[in-house]
Amino acid sequence: MRFKTPLERGTLIRRYKRFLADVVLADGTETTIHVPNPGAMLGLTGPDLPVWMSRSPDPKRKLPLTLEMIDLPGAGLVGVNTMNPNRIGEAAIAADAIPELIGYPILRREVRYDGNSRIDILLQSDPDALQRPSAWVEIKNVHFNRAPGLAEFPDCKTERAVKHLKALERVVDAGDRAVMLFIVQRMDCTAFTTADDIDKAYGPALRAAASHGVEVLCYSCHLTPEAIRLDRALPWRP
């Protein structure tokens, strides 16, 4: 996934009201930017952290700058825009960079399923070719880290994410593939686990879903101010 315009560098002053942050731009100007992340962003909101932001070309937008990455000392670039993992995942699938998801010529986004839910990506076979089960792919952004090399999810309580796992179990019951894909927007992690002390429900729900047949995949990313791409598979530590 390449950014449409060059990212701009700044320095974080504070994040507040979840979706807002004050920063100092390279020219010394202070401004407010959009933070596209509803989570706690633990460890990523300290003052004076270098940040990278994208600028919207829309002159009518109230907050033209969007927070994309934090330059974290000792860790490097960390992606915080929760909208990007879907784009990263789609680009990786198109490039056959996820071996578990190769061989599906049809990719659909935001397909309604399980009542009023929408799946991030639906992969389907060519209707004129030998049929195989469709793959329903739910994608989660991961940027939380406490122990060296260990990525964790979630960084706050998330009933909605538990609901998604139950919906994926019903996909398995219907005979299709259900995939929970965690995309770690960091370069300093070598494994993935759930933060059971932060959300006591999510970890057990993920382990139950895996036992039910939901496939759990986790990949780290390579990040630069120009692009973010999927890098390598990480083992899940249940």
C-alpha positions in Angstrom: 0.0 0.0 0.0 1.6 3.3 -1.2 0.5 6.6 0.2 -1.1 8.8 -2.4 0.9 11.9 -1.3 4.2 12.2 0.6 3.8 12.1 4.3 4.6 15.1 6.4 6.7 14.9 9.6 5.7 16.5 12.9 6.0 16.2 16.7 3.2 15.0 18.9 2.0 17.3 21.7 -1.0 15.3 22.9 -3.8 13.0 21.8 -7.3 13.7 23.1 -11.0 12.8 22.6 -9.7 9.6 20.8 -9.8 11.1 17.3 -7.9 14.3 17.8 -4.2 15.2 18.4 -2.2 18.4 18.6 1.1 18.4 16.8 4.0 20.8 15.9 4.7 20.8 12.1 8.2 21.0 10.6 7.9 24.7 10.3 7.0 25.2 14.0 3.3 25.7 13.4 0.9 24.0 15.9 -2.2 22.4 14.5 -4.9 19.8 15.3 -5.0 16.6 13.2 -7.3 13.6 12.8 -6.4 10.4 14.6 -8.1 7.4 12.8 -7.9 5.0 15.7 -10.6 4.3 18.3 -8.3 2.3 20.5 -6.2 3.2 23.5 -3.0 3.5 21.5 -1.1 2.4 24.7 2.5 3.5 24.6 2.1 5.6 21.4 0.7 8.9 22.7 3.6 10.3 24.7 4.5 14.0 24.1 7.4 14.8 21.8 7.1 11.6 19.7 7.9 12.1 16.0 4.9 11.5 13.8 4.1 11.1 10.1 0.9 12.5 8.7 -0.9 12.4 5.4 -2.6 15.5 3.9 -6.0 15.4 2.3 -6.3 17.2 -1.1 -9.8 18.2 -0.2 -9.7 22.0 0.6 -13.1 21.7 2.4 -11.9 19.2 5.0 -11.8 20.7 8.5 -8.7 18.7 9.6 -6.6 18.2 6.4 -3.9 16.2 8.2 -4.3 12.5 9.3 -2.0 10.7 11.7 -0.5 7.7 9.9 2.6 6.6 11.9 4.5 7.1 15.1 8.3 7.0 15.1 8.8 5.2 18.4 12.3 5.2 19.9 13.8 1.7 19.9 11.0 0.3 17.7 10.9 2.4 14.6 7.8 3.3 12.6 4.5 2.1 14.0 1.3 2.4 12.0 -1.7 3.7 13.9 -4.3 4.3 11.1 -6.8 1.5 11.6 -8.2 2.0 8.1 -4.9 0.9 6.5 -4.8 -2.8 7.4 -7.7 -3.5 5.0 -5.7 -1.8 2.2 -2.5 -3.6 3.2 -4.3 -6.9 3.3 -6.0 -6.4 0.0 -2.7 -5.4 -1.7 -1.0 -8.5 -0.2 -3.7 -10.9 -1.4 -3.5 -9.4 -4.9 0.3 -9.9 -4.9 -0.1 -13.5 -3.6 1.9 -12.5 -0.5 -0.3 -14.5 1.8 0.2 -18.2 0.9 -2.9 -19.2 2.8 -5.1 -17.0 0.6 -3.7 -17.7 -2.8 -5.9 -19.0 -5.6 -9.0 -16.8 -5.3 -9.6 -14.7 -8.5 -12.5 -12.8 -7.0 -12.1 -10.3 -4.2 -15.1 -8.4 -2.8 -15.0 -5.7 0.0 -17.5 -5.0 2.8 -19.9 -7.8 1.9 -22.9 -8.1 4.2 -23.2 -11.4 6.2 -24.5 -12.8 9.4 -27.4 -10.3 9.7 -26.2 -6.7 9.7 -22.4 -7.4 9.8 -20.0 -6.8 7.0 -16.9 -8.8 6.3 -13.7 -6.9 5.4 -12.8 -9.2 2.4 -14.6 -12.0 0.7 -12.5 -14.2 -1.6 -14.4 -16.4 -4.1 -13.5 -18.9 -6.8 -14.2 -18.3 -10.5 -17.8 -19.6 -11.0 -16.7 -21.3 -14.2 -13.8 -23.2 -12.6 -13.6 -25.9 -10.0 -15.3 -24.6 -6.9 -13.6 -24.3 -3.5 -15.1 -22.9 -0.3 -15.1 -19.1 -0.2 -12.8 -17.4 2.3 -14.4 -14.8 4.6 -11.6 -12.6 5.9 -11.9 -10.4 9.0 -8.9 -8.0 9.5 -7.7 -6.4 12.7 -5.0 -3.8 13.2 -2.3 -4.5 15.8 0.2 -2.0 17.1 0.3 -2.8 20.8 3.5 -4.1 22.3 4.8 -4.5 25.9 7.2 -7.5 26.1 10.1 -7.4 23.6 9.1 -8.8 20.2 5.5 -9.6 21.2 2.6 -8.0 19.4 -0.7 -8.0 21.4 -4.4 -7.4 20.6 -6.5 -5.7 21.8 -5.3 -2.6 23.6 -8.7 -2.0 25.1 -12.0 -3.9 25.7 -13.7 -4.7 22.4 -17.1 -6.4 22.5 -17.4 -5.8 18.8 -14.3 -7.9 18.0 -15.8 -10.8 20.0 -19.0 -10.5 18.0 -16.9 -10.8 14.8 -15.4 -14.0 16.0 -18.8 -15.5 16.7 -19.9 -14.5 13.2 -16.8 -16.3 11.7 -17.7 -19.4 13.6 -21.1 -19.4 11.9 -19.3 -19.1 8.5 -17.4 -22.3 9.3 -20.7 -24.0 10.2 -22.1 -23.0 6.8 -19.2 -24.8 5.1 -16.9 -21.9 4.1 -13.5 -20.8 5.3 -13.4 -18.2 8.0 -10.1 -16.3 8.5 -9.1 -13.9 11.3 -6.1 -11.9 9.9 -4.1 -9.8 12.3 -1.9 -7.2 10.6 0.8 -5.9 12.9 1.9 -2.4 11.8 5.3 -2.7 13.4 8.7 -4.0 12.4 10.0 -5.1 15.9 7.7 -8.0 16.7 8.4 -11.7 16.1 5.2 -13.3 17.6 1.6 -12.4 18.4 -0.7 -13.1 21.4 -3.9 -11.7 23.0 -3.8 -9.2 25.8 -6.0 -11.2 28.2 -5.4 -8.9 31.1 -6.8 -6.0 29.1 -9.8 -7.8 27.6 -10.7 -10.9 29.5 -13.2 -12.0 26.9 -11.3 -11.6 23.6 -8.5 -14.1 24.2 -10.8 -17.0 25.2 -13.1 -16.1 22.3 -10.2 -16.3 19.8 -9.0 -19.6 21.1 -12.6 -21.0 21.0 -13.0 -19.7 17.4 -9.8 -21.4 16.4 -11.0 -24.7 17.9 -14.2 -24.2 16.0 -12.3 -24.1 12.7 -11.6 -20.3 12.2 -8.1 -19.9 10.7 -5.9 -17.4 12.6 -3.2 -15.7 10.6 -0.8 -12.9 11.7 1.6 -10.9 9.6 3.9 -8.1 10.4 4.6 -5.1 8.1 7.5 -3.2 6.7 6.8 0.5 7.0 8.4 3.6 5.4 7.0 7.1 4.9 6.3 6.1 1.3 4.5 2.8 1.8 3.4 0.0 4.1 3.6 -3.6 2.9 3.1 -7.0 4.4 6.4 -8.5 5.5 6.4 -11.9 7.2 4.1 -14.4 9.1 4.3 -14.3 12.9 3.5 -17.3 15.1 0.4 -17.0 17.3 1.0 -17.8 21.0 -2.5 -18.9 22.2 
